[in-house]
Amino acid sequence: MKNGRRSMGARLGRVAVALSVVVALGAAGTEARGEDLASVVARAREQVESGAFADALRTLNTLPKSELPPTLAVEAGLLETQAALVTRGEAAGAQACTKAVVAAGYDPEVARDQSPKVRAACRTAAESARKDRIERAGVKLSDLELEAPEVAWAPVRISATASVTPPWLRVIARVRSSAIEGSFDLPLAPSPDGPLRGTLDPSFIRPKAKLDITIVAQDKFGDLATTALTKSLTVPGQEAIVALGDVPGSAVVLVDDKPVDPDDDGRVAVEPGKHEVEMQVDGATSSTVVTVQRGSVARVALSPTKGGGRTFAWIATGLTVGLGAASGVFLYTAASRTSEIEDLAALREPGTSLPATDYAEIKARDDERRTFQTVGLGLAIGGGVMGALALTFWLLPSGGGKKAPKKDAHLAPVVVPYIGPGSVGLSGTF
C-alpha cells in the first residue's frame, strides 16, 4: 500500500512539473511572439528610412491582421501609410492609415508627428473610419422634439431618440440663434423614460429670435455625423403672460384698469411686474393682484359674482362674534361658580372651625362649574375656527360691485377673536 501511494505521488509530481513547463513555455512563446512582431516592425522602419518602400510593404504584410498591441499597430499603420503614399498614391495611403486610426481609438490626429502628406492622408482616413464607426454600431437618431416656450426668456426642452448608445457616443443639440452670433452645443443625456433630453438655458431665448436646432452625433474627438434631424422655432415677443383659462365671450377683462383682449386660450401678454387683473361678466366682477416674473406664466382663476360677494365673509364673521360672545358668557359663569365654591368652603359653624356647608352642595356647584367651562372652551375653539374661515373669505378676491381701493397684500384686513377671563371680543387691523 505504501509503495502504491509513493508511486501515485511520484506521478502527480511529474504532472505538476510538466504543467509548469508548459505554462513557462507558453509565457515564453507569447513574449517571444511579441518580440518577433516588434522586430518585424523595426525591420520595416529601417526599410522605410532607407527608401526601400516596396520592401517595407512586403515586410508589414507578414504581420497578423489582429492581435497586435495598439502601440505597435499604430506604428505599423503609419509606416505602411508612408510606403503606400510613395508607391501607390494618396488613396492607398489613406486606406493604409485607417489601420493606425482605428488602433489609436479613432484619433484623427494620429499622424500629428508625421510629414504633412501623411497627416493629410490620415485625416482623410479618420473622417471615413469615424463615419463608418457609427454605422457599424447601428446608431440611429430620430424623433427630435422641441417644447416651444410660451414667452421669451423661458427654457426650451429638447429631446431625441437613439436606437443604441455605445459608451463612446455623445449626442448634442447644435443651436443657432438669430439673436446671438455663432452656435452652441447642448449635450443630451439619457432620461429614465428612454429619450435623450436637454434643457436650453433661458438666457438664449431672446424675444422674437429664430432658433435652428440640429442633432449631432459625436465621440470624444468631435463630430461624427450631422443628422438630418433639424427643427426651427421662433421665440414669442412677450416676456410675461397672465393666463385666465376659459374666458366667457361676454366677459370684459382689465389689466391695471385698461381693457385687454385675451387670446383663444385666455392669455394676456403683460410686462414683468405687479398687475391688477379684473374680469366683469354680466354685472358681476372679480379681481386680484398678481406678480409676474420675466419669462414666466402666471395662472389666475377669477369667478365673477354679483353684489354680496362678501356674504360668506360677513356670515362667518357674525358666527365668530356670536360664538365668541357665547363662549365668554359660559366661561364667565364658570369663573363665578369658582368664586361661589370658594366662599361656601370658607363658611364655618359659629364659634367652631367646622364647615358650615354640606359637601354635596359644594360638589353640585363644582359640577356646574365644570359644565360651563367645558361648553365655554368648546365654543371658543369653534369661534377660532370660524374666525380663521372668516379671515379666508375676507382675503379672497372681492366679487362686489364697486372695487375697493387697491392695497398691498400686507394691508389686507385681519380680524381675530380674543377671549379673556370675563371678557370676549374681536381685535384686528383694517
VENHUZI-V479635 format. One record per residue. N is the residue number from 1. SS is DSSP state (~ for helix, > for strand, _ for the rest). PSI is psi as a letter, one per 30 degrees, with the letter a starting at -180 (none if undefined). BURIAL is 1 if it has 9 or more other ideal C-beta (glycine too) atoms within 8 Angstrom, else 0. Layout:
# VENHUZI-V479635
{{N/SS/PSI/BURIAL} {N/SS/PSI/BURIAL}}
This chain:
# VENHUZI-V479635
{{1/_/e/0} {2/~/e/0} {3/~/e/0} {4/~/e/0} {5/~/e/0} {6/~/e/0} {7/~/e/0} {8/~/e/0} {9/~/e/0} {10/~/e/0} {11/~/e/0} {12/~/e/0} {13/~/e/0} {14/~/e/0} {15/~/e/0} {16/~/e/0} {17/~/e/0} {18/~/e/0} {19/~/e/0} {20/~/e/0} {21/~/e/0} {22/~/e/0} {23/~/e/0} {24/~/e/0} {25/~/e/0} {26/~/e/0} {27/~/e/0} {28/~/e/0} {29/~/e/0} {30/~/e/0} {31/~/e/0} {32/~/e/0} {33/~/e/0} {34/~/e/1} {35/~/e/0} {36/~/e/0} {37/~/e/1} {38/~/e/1} {39/~/e/0} {40/~/e/1} {41/~/e/1} {42/~/e/0} {43/~/e/1} {44/~/e/1} {45/~/e/1} {46/~/e/0} {47/~/e/1} {48/~/e/1} {49/~/e/0} {50/_/f/0} {51/_/g/0} {52/_/i/0} {53/~/e/1} {54/~/e/0} {55/~/e/0} {56/~/e/1} {57/~/e/1} {58/~/e/0} {59/~/e/1} {60/~/f/1} {61/_/f/0} {62/_/f/0} {63/_/k/1} {64/_/l/0} {65/_/f/0} {66/_/a/0} {67/_/g/0} {68/_/k/1} {69/_/k/0} {70/~/e/0} {71/~/e/0} {72/~/e/1} {73/~/e/1} {74/~/e/1} {75/~/e/1} {76/~/e/1} {77/~/e/1} {78/~/e/1} {79/~/e/1} {80/~/e/1} {81/~/e/1} {82/~/e/1} {83/~/e/1} {84/~/e/1} {85/~/e/1} {86/~/e/0} {87/~/f/1} {88/_/f/0} {89/_/l/0} {90/~/e/1} {91/~/e/0} {92/~/e/1} {93/~/e/1} {94/~/e/1} {95/~/e/1} {96/~/e/1} {97/~/f/1} {98/~/e/1} {99/~/e/1} {100/~/e/1} {101/~/e/1} {102/~/e/1} {103/~/f/1} {104/_/g/1} {105/_/h/0} {106/_/h/1} {107/_/j/1} {108/_/f/1} {109/_/h/0} {110/_/f/1} {111/_/h/1} {112/_/f/0} {113/_/g/0} {114/_/a/1} {115/_/l/0} {116/~/e/0} {117/~/e/1} {118/~/e/1} {119/~/e/1} {120/~/e/1} {121/~/e/1} {122/~/e/1} {123/~/e/1} {124/~/e/1} {125/~/e/1} {126/~/e/1} {127/~/e/1} {128/~/e/1} {129/~/e/1} {130/~/e/1} {131/~/e/1} {132/~/e/0} {133/~/e/1} {134/~/e/1} {135/~/e/0} {136/~/e/0} {137/_/f/1} {138/_/g/0} {139/_/k/1} {140/_/k/0} {141/>/k/1} {142/>/l/0} {143/>/h/0} {144/>/k/1} {145/>/k/0} {146/>/k/1} {147/>/j/0} {148/_/k/0} {149/_/l/1} {150/_/f/0} {151/_/l/1} {152/_/l/1} {153/_/g/1} {154/_/k/1} {155/_/l/1} {156/>/k/1} {157/>/k/1} {158/>/k/1} {159/>/l/1} {160/>/l/1} {161/>/k/1} {162/>/k/1} {163/_/e/0} {164/_/l/1} {165/_/i/0} {166/_/l/0} {167/_/e/0} {168/_/f/0} {169/_/k/1} {170/>/k/1} {171/>/k/1} {172/>/l/1} {173/>/j/1} {174/>/k/1} {175/>/k/1} {176/>/k/1} {177/>/k/1} {178/_/f/0} {179/_/f/0} {180/_/k/1} {181/_/k/0} {182/_/a/0} {183/>/l/0} {184/>/l/0} {185/>/k/1} {186/>/j/1} {187/>/k/0} {188/_/k/1} {189/>/k/0} {190/>/k/0} {191/_/l/1} {192/_/e/0} {193/_/g/0} {194/_/e/0} {195/_/l/1} {196/>/k/1} {197/>/l/1} {198/>/l/1} {199/>/k/1} {200/>/k/1} {201/_/k/0} {202/~/f/1} {203/~/f/0} {204/~/f/1} {205/_/i/1} {206/_/l/1} {207/_/k/1} {208/_/g/1} {209/_/k/1} {210/>/k/1} {211/>/k/1} {212/>/k/1} {213/>/k/1} {214/>/k/1} {215/>/k/1} {216/>/k/1} {217/>/k/1} {218/>/l/1} {219/>/a/1} {220/_/f/0} {221/_/f/0} {222/>/a/0} {223/>/k/0} {224/>/e/1} {225/>/k/0} {226/>/j/0} {227/>/l/1} {228/>/g/0} {229/>/j/1} {230/>/k/1} {231/>/l/0} {232/>/l/0} {233/>/l/1} {234/>/k/0} {235/_/k/1} {236/_/l/1} {237/_/f/0} {238/_/k/1} {239/_/f/1} {240/>/l/1} {241/>/k/1} {242/>/k/1} {243/>/j/1} {244/_/f/1} {245/_/b/0} {246/_/j/0} {247/_/k/1} {248/_/k/0} {249/_/f/0} {250/_/g/0} {251/_/k/1} {252/>/k/0} {253/>/k/1} {254/>/k/1} {255/>/j/1} {256/_/h/0} {257/_/g/0} {258/>/k/0} {259/>/k/0} {260/>/l/0} {261/_/j/0} {262/_/l/1} {263/_/a/0} {264/_/f/0} {265/_/g/0} {266/_/g/1} {267/>/k/1} {268/>/k/1} {269/>/k/0} {270/>/l/1} {271/_/k/0} {272/_/k/0} {273/>/a/0} {274/>/k/0} {275/>/k/1} {276/>/k/1} {277/>/k/1} {278/>/k/1} {279/>/k/1} {280/>/k/1} {281/>/j/1} {282/_/h/0} {283/_/f/0} {284/>/l/1} {285/>/l/1} {286/>/k/1} {287/>/l/1} {288/>/l/1} {289/>/k/1} {290/>/k/1} {291/>/k/0} {292/>/k/1} {293/_/l/0} {294/_/k/0} {295/_/g/1} {296/>/l/1} {297/>/j/1} {298/>/j/1} {299/>/k/0} {300/_/k/1} {301/_/j/0} {302/_/k/1} {303/_/i/0} {304/_/k/1} {305/>/l/1} {306/_/a/0} {307/_/k/0} {308/_/g/0} {309/_/f/1} {310/_/g/1} {311/~/e/0} {312/~/e/0} {313/~/e/1} {314/~/e/0} {315/~/e/0} {316/~/e/1} {317/~/e/1} {318/~/e/0} {319/~/e/1} {320/~/e/1} {321/~/e/1} {322/~/e/0} {323/~/e/1} {324/~/e/1} {325/~/e/1} {326/~/e/1} {327/~/e/1} {328/~/e/1} {329/~/e/1} {330/~/e/1} {331/~/e/1} {332/~/e/1} {333/~/e/1} {334/~/e/1} {335/~/e/1} {336/~/e/0} {337/~/e/1} {338/~/e/1} {339/~/e/0} {340/~/e/1} {341/~/e/1} {342/~/e/0} {343/~/e/0} {344/~/e/1} {345/~/f/1} {346/~/f/0} {347/_/k/0} {348/>/l/1} {349/_/k/0} {350/_/k/0} {351/_/g/0} {352/_/l/0} {353/_/g/0} {354/_/k/0} {355/>/k/0} {356/_/f/0} {357/_/k/1} {358/_/k/0} {359/~/e/0} {360/~/e/0} {361/~/e/1} {362/~/e/1} {363/~/e/0} {364/~/e/0} {365/~/e/1} {366/~/e/1} {367/~/e/0} {368/~/e/1} {369/~/e/1} {370/~/e/1} {371/~/e/0} {372/~/e/1} {373/~/e/1} {374/~/e/0} {375/~/e/1} {376/~/e/1} {377/~/e/1} {378/~/e/1} {379/~/e/1} {380/~/e/1} {381/~/e/0} {382/~/e/1} {383/~/e/1} {384/~/e/1} {385/~/e/0} {386/~/e/1} {387/~/e/1} {388/~/e/0} {389/~/e/1} {390/~/e/1} {391/~/e/1} {392/~/e/0} {393/~/e/1} {394/~/e/1} {395/~/f/0} {396/_/l/0} {397/_/k/0} {398/_/k/1} {399/_/g/1} {400/_/l/1} {401/_/d/0} {402/_/k/0} {403/_/k/0} {404/_/l/0} {405/_/k/0} {406/_/k/0} {407/_/l/0} {408/_/l/0} {409/~/e/0} {410/~/f/0} {411/~/g/0} {412/_/k/0} {413/_/k/0} {414/>/k/0} {415/>/k/1} {416/>/k/1} {417/>/k/1} {418/>/k/1} {419/>/k/1} {420/>/l/0} {421/_/j/0} {422/_/g/0} {423/>/l/0} {424/>/l/1} {425/>/a/0} {426/>/k/1} {427/>/l/0} {428/>/a/0} {429/>/k/0} {430/_/none/0}}
